[in-house]
């Protein structure tokens, strides 16, 4: 009778890979550590090993904050779309892409801060991005009116072929300065409003 492999005899990265493979969606790294009864550092090391191994394969480890999941390589997208019969023509408007870029680079961010950068009302665009699952509400800012904070999702990473937000291309210095100045102005305005309310 063949000897059955137990958890103790399998390498940790194999176990982590197996759990990510069967997971229905993104998994918290703490949940992986708990399930495998190891500390978080060992999980991080196993994920780093998998990430390195996958660079030449059809899979990627995708990470967003404290959650990870397995995804297919972005370069394989057109072959996968053909195989699955998926029409990948759901394009975003320029306004939606602009708003999404602000959220991606400055997350978590509030609607008033986004509007300070864009100079126009963003309610409709934010609703579009929410309905497409590209952004999500992740809480509220602890200021007057407690505005909603928005951040990107795993769907955003998948649509743009990113392993994580660290893979976002660097902003040009001019764009970085515009974003930083507009965000500072938005925060100053929020502080002034908070003072008037008191």
Secondary structure, DSSP 8 states (H G I E B T S, - for coil): ------GGGS-HHHHHHHHHHH-SS-EEHHHHHHHHT--HHHHHHHHHHHHHHHTTSSEEEEEETTEEEEEE-GGGHHHHHHHHT--------HHHHHHHHHHHHH-SEEHHHHHHHHSS--HHHHHHHHHTTSEEEEEE-SSTT--EEEEE-HHHHHHTT-SSGGGS----HHHHHHHHHHHHHHHHHHHHHHHHH-
